[in-house]
Every structure is written in structure tokens, then in C-alpha cells.
């Protein structure tokens, strides 16, 4: 099968983590003998694997929200030039301008992957940004739902939102297919766990956060929970992997019992997930967070908010705990619950690993995506 993937995000030499789910998808499809070409934002020479067929499109990034805007003329020219050679045009993320050529070019079956609908079922946490995002979701995002032969949703919540926004979506082919994870490359590693804990000086119950330190990740609420736990005498460790504008909120914490490890950005966050007992993700909005899949693959339970695909992934009380956004009291309760019984926490981690192997391994996910493609291509 010949597949053209149009995506705003794809790994580069400078940032191999950005859009890495698409990197895995492309690799697996190629391993299975399919022809895949990528159109992504960024200079061609900066993309991570030079042997790839990647067309880089110049773009500028709006800094506060890290939102790339492509050169639309260059993007349209590339798709017009090469688009006829493919069975499927697969567009990622309708909230980015890279979706716009889909309204014009229709030589192949068109598939859309929906992450979320910003301003509707996803919030950044800043009023003006959320208002502008909602306007985009209700105009271009809503129009895009009519424009595709089939739509893949990364969460059942966004599928429900789509049906609410555009009732005609019910007549299309729809599927919930989350991101995948490489359970062979990422697996429980006791030796790495001990080594990393030794490097950090971690010797007790440990909670890890890995991601951007921005308002949408709920960092201010995590900081409040850490501060309150410390006041209550909690002697655990908190590993924070990532950087961003909200780092100062964590730096301002004055702790006496708990220990905070602010590590900044790291290319291999799974190393630090291995070192912890549990991952925490207190986001205000998410799509399908890769960090949750990676924690499951490491055999770690997850405490996360009820947003995006999290309710699809976490079975409350079995492989993790779900809390409401902004609920600091429940966040504290969840951390204490897992800290009180390490054996119970380990059992939840084992179930998380089993779920990752059975439902989330890339071999499973790619077969589902290919099955979806095949429903359009004879």
C-alpha cells in the first residue's frame, strides 16, 4: 500500500522526541512492506533519518503555545506534485493548518487522525488561547470532519465530541485507535531502576512527572499537592523531567520532608520512569499521552486526570488511578494510597504492563490502522 502521511510534527535531529508516535508508525508500516512518504513541518535536512522520504515544509512557530504555522504555498505545492501516487492520504491533527490542503486535493482516500478539539474537549488553561482554539475547532476543525472518508480518534472522548459537533460524522467510518508503544524496547528494568535511583539519591517512594512544564500539564496543581504532602510529613521523592514556563512554580517550593528532583529536559525520560513507583500526569487537557503508554510498558501504574484518552487507557484501581483536573485533594489522596502499600502498587504496575503488551504494542496498533486503510483501498 502507498501511504502519504501529512503531519505537523515529525522527529528531527534537534528534537527526536517530537511526533515520535508518527516515527514508530512509519517504521512499522515500512517493516511490513508498505511504501510511506512523509510531509512534515521543518527543514528536510533536520529530520532524524536521512534515508526517509520526507518532504520538509518551512514553518514559523508561535512561541507561547509552541504552535507551528506552515508556508501554505509550499505545502500545497508538494501535495499537488506528489499526491496522485498514493492510495491513502493520512492527515494528522485537524487543529493544525497542515489540514487545509485536504479541502482541495482528493485524488486518494483521505484519513484523518483526531487528537482532540482544542477549546472544546481540551484546554490550555489560558482564557484567550482557549477562546481562539475553540473558534478554530468550531470552524476549520468542524469542517474537516465532513471532508474525510474515515476518521481515527485517539480517544473515545474526542469521538463523542466529533459527533456532537457534526452529526454527519456518524455516517463515516470511525475508529478509536490510540498511539502505540514498543514493548520490546521499553520494559521493566530493575538494574536501570537501581542505577538511576542511585544517581539521583532516591531511596524511598518516588513519583515521576515527565512532560512540558506548562499550564496545560497542571503543574501548578501538582506543586500545590507536593507542598501539602510535605506539610503533612510525606517523605517521598518527586522526579520532574521536562522544562517550560512553569518550572519557576516548582522551584519556589519550600520543602522540609519531601525531596524534589528538577532534572530539566532529558532525551530518555523512560530512564526516570523506571526509577519511580508511579507516574503522575495532572493535565488539564490531553490527547493520547505517550508518557502513559511508556509508563505502562515500564510496568508502572499511573495517576492521571480524566481528560483525553486517559479514561480509555487507565482502568481505575487496576492499572492506575483517575482523578479530576485541578483536584489537589484527590491527587494527594491518590499518591498516599499508592505509597501506603507498595505491594499493591507493584501489582497495579504488572497489570499496566500486561495491558500494554496486549492492547498497545505497535504491532497491534499498526494492524488496526492497516485494517482501517483497507476499508477504503480495494
KAGIWO-V906262 format. One record per helix or strand. SS is the DSSP state (A for helix, B for strand). FROM is the first residue (numbers start at 1). LEN is the number of residues. If there is no record, write none. Layout:
SS;FROM;LEN  SS;FROM;LEN
//
This chain:
B;2;6  B;12;1  A;20;12  B;35;7  A;44;3  B;47;1  B;54;4  B;59;4  B;67;4  A;72;14  B;88;5  A;97;7  B;109;6  B;118;1  B;122;1  A;127;20  B;150;4  A;156;10  A;167;5  B;173;4  B;181;1  A;190;11  B;206;5  A;215;3  A;219;13  B;237;5  A;247;5  B;259;6  A;270;6  B;278;4  A;290;8  B;301;5  A;310;4  B;316;1  B;320;4  A;328;13  A;342;19  B;361;1  A;362;13
//
